[in-house]
Each structure stands twice: as structure tokens, then as C-alpha cells.
Amino acid sequence: MRVAPVPLRPQKIAGVAGVRCPTITTAFLRPFLFFDLARWEIRRSEQCNVPGATLLFGRADWQTCPFRPLPGDEDFWFLHDQARQGLTPLPVDGLETFLAVRHSIGATDRGHTWTHQADGQTLEQHLRALPHHPRRPEQLLPDWALSA
């Protein structure tokens, strides 16, 4: 199913704040940005990627059809199962509203569940092949994050 991304607008954000909006079902950012902390660089995801970290869904929808207990790709299957329940996936265009923070491979375990691609390549190797975002981290992050 192909769905065109919609621009992020105040009425869409209202749904995040708890205002029930029946037109939003399971929303997600597409594309989104990766922030490689060790390399201090930002890269843009592939257009077709649906990141679980950016999923926005109702509690009742999750209770009806929760995440499957899988070792990987649980976000894909959650979205698939939600669509089978009749909910429409909604890609949202909000590129600079979210950074997926990644730490170097040598860092202590950060609890990342997405560590490898389907072809066995590490996510860090995959990220290096993605295009750089034109803005630097210091242009996107708030002052408090830069001073931490």
C-alpha cells in the first residue's frame, strides 16, 4: 500500500497532545534522520523506511493488536497487523522533528533492537552509505543538548 506523506501541521500535532483525531490511525515519520553521535553527523534515512521509534498510535489500537514478540522487525509487523485491522498507515513529513540517536559499535550496549540489516550488514555500516543531511548537529540540537 502506497500512501503519500502529509506535511506536519498543528492539527496533526494536536492528536499527539491527546486530542482525539479520528483521521490519524498509526502515524510515522518518513523519511527521518539518524544522528551518529560518535561521528557527529546526521544522515537521512531511505524514503521507504518506517522507523518504529517514530510510530504514533492509540492505546486502544495497540491493546486490540499489540506488537508481536519478535527478535526484529516488530515495527514492520505491528504496522502490517494494524493495517489488517483496518487502520490506515499515515506517513508524516517532519524531517527535522526527530533524530534517531546511534552510538558507535564500541560503545556499551544501549539497548538498540535494530543492529543489523536483513542482509547481515550492521546498521552502522548501512548508515555510512546514506546521504548526509545538509545541516550539522549543532544547527538542529538545542543548546542544552549541545552542552551535555
C-alpha positions as CSV (number, residue, x, y, z in Angstrom):
1,M,0.0,0.0,0.0
2,R,1.5,3.4,-1.0
3,V,0.5,6.4,1.0
4,A,1.9,9.9,0.3
5,P,3.4,11.7,3.2
6,V,1.5,14.6,4.7
7,P,3.1,17.8,5.9
8,L,3.2,18.2,9.7
9,R,0.6,20.7,10.7
10,P,-0.7,22.0,14.0
11,Q,-3.9,20.0,13.8
12,K,-1.8,16.8,13.4
13,I,0.3,17.7,16.4
14,A,-3.0,18.2,18.4
15,G,-3.5,14.4,18.1
16,V,-0.2,13.9,19.8
17,A,-1.2,16.1,22.8
18,G,-4.3,13.9,23.5
19,V,-6.9,15.4,21.3
20,R,-8.7,12.5,19.6
21,C,-8.4,12.9,15.9
22,P,-10.2,10.0,14.1
23,T,-8.3,10.6,10.8
24,I,-5.0,9.7,12.4
25,T,-4.5,6.0,12.9
26,T,-0.9,4.8,13.0
27,A,1.4,7.7,12.0
28,F,5.1,7.7,11.5
29,L,7.8,10.0,10.2
30,R,9.1,9.3,6.7
31,P,11.9,9.9,6.0
32,F,13.7,10.6,9.3
33,L,17.2,11.5,10.4
34,F,19.9,9.4,12.1
35,F,22.3,11.1,14.4
36,D,25.6,9.2,14.6
37,L,26.9,10.6,17.9
38,A,30.4,9.2,17.6
39,R,30.9,10.6,14.1
40,W,28.9,13.8,14.9
41,E,27.0,13.6,11.7
42,I,23.4,13.4,10.6
43,R,22.2,11.2,7.8
44,R,18.9,10.9,6.1
45,S,17.0,7.6,6.1
46,E,15.8,5.9,3.0
47,Q,12.3,7.1,1.9
48,C,10.7,3.7,2.2
49,N,11.9,3.1,5.8
50,V,9.3,3.0,8.5
51,P,11.1,3.5,11.9
52,G,9.4,2.0,14.9
53,A,10.8,4.8,17.1
54,T,8.6,7.3,15.3
55,L,5.3,5.3,15.4
56,L,2.4,7.2,16.9
57,F,-0.7,5.1,17.6
58,G,-3.7,4.9,20.0
59,R,-3.6,2.8,23.2
60,A,-6.8,1.1,22.2
61,D,-5.4,0.2,18.8
62,W,-2.3,-1.3,20.5
63,Q,-4.4,-3.2,23.0
64,T,-6.5,-4.7,20.2
65,C,-3.5,-5.7,18.2
66,P,-0.2,-5.4,20.2
67,F,3.4,-5.7,19.0
68,R,4.4,-9.3,18.2
69,P,7.1,-10.8,20.5
70,L,9.7,-11.0,17.7
71,P,13.5,-10.6,17.8
72,G,13.4,-8.0,15.0
73,D,11.2,-6.1,12.5
74,E,8.5,-5.9,15.2
75,D,7.6,-2.4,14.0
76,F,7.0,-3.6,10.4
77,W,4.7,-6.4,11.7
78,F,2.9,-4.0,14.1
79,L,2.1,-1.7,11.2
80,H,1.1,-4.6,9.0
81,D,-1.2,-6.0,11.7
82,Q,-2.7,-2.6,12.3
83,A,-3.5,-2.3,8.6
84,R,-5.1,-5.7,8.6
85,Q,-7.3,-4.4,11.4
86,G,-8.5,-1.7,9.0
87,L,-6.3,1.2,10.2
88,T,-4.6,3.3,7.6
89,P,-0.8,4.0,8.0
90,L,-0.1,7.7,7.8
91,P,3.4,8.8,6.8
92,V,4.1,12.3,8.2
93,D,6.6,14.8,6.6
94,G,8.5,16.2,9.6
95,L,12.1,15.5,8.7
96,E,13.8,17.7,11.4
97,T,11.4,16.9,14.2
98,F,13.1,13.6,15.3
99,L,16.7,12.3,15.5
100,A,17.3,8.6,15.9
101,V,20.5,8.7,18.0
102,R,23.0,6.0,17.3
103,H,26.2,5.3,19.3
104,S,29.3,3.7,18.0
105,I,29.6,-0.1,17.9
106,G,32.3,0.1,20.6
107,A,30.0,1.8,23.0
108,T,28.3,-0.1,25.8
109,D,25.0,-1.8,25.0
110,R,22.4,1.0,24.6
111,G,19.5,-1.4,24.2
112,H,19.2,-0.9,20.4
113,T,17.0,-3.5,18.9
114,W,17.9,-2.5,15.3
115,T,21.5,-3.5,15.0
116,H,21.6,-5.3,11.6
117,Q,20.0,-5.1,8.2
118,A,18.3,-8.1,6.6
119,D,21.5,-8.8,4.5
120,G,23.5,-9.1,7.7
121,Q,25.2,-5.7,7.4
122,T,25.5,-3.8,10.6
123,L,23.2,-0.8,10.9
124,E,26.3,1.4,11.3
125,Q,27.8,0.2,8.0
126,H,24.4,0.8,6.3
127,L,24.2,4.3,7.8
128,R,27.6,5.3,6.3
129,A,26.1,4.7,2.8
130,L,23.1,7.0,3.4
131,P,23.3,10.7,2.3
132,H,24.4,13.3,4.8
133,H,21.8,15.8,5.9
134,P,22.8,19.3,4.9
135,R,22.5,20.7,8.4
136,R,25.0,19.9,11.1
137,P,24.0,18.6,14.6
138,E,24.8,22.0,16.2
139,Q,22.2,23.6,13.8
140,L,19.5,21.2,14.8
141,L,20.0,20.4,18.5
142,P,19.0,22.8,21.3
143,D,21.7,24.4,23.4
144,W,21.1,22.2,26.5
145,A,21.8,19.1,24.4
146,L,25.0,20.5,23.0
147,S,26.3,21.4,26.4
148,A,25.5,18.0,27.9
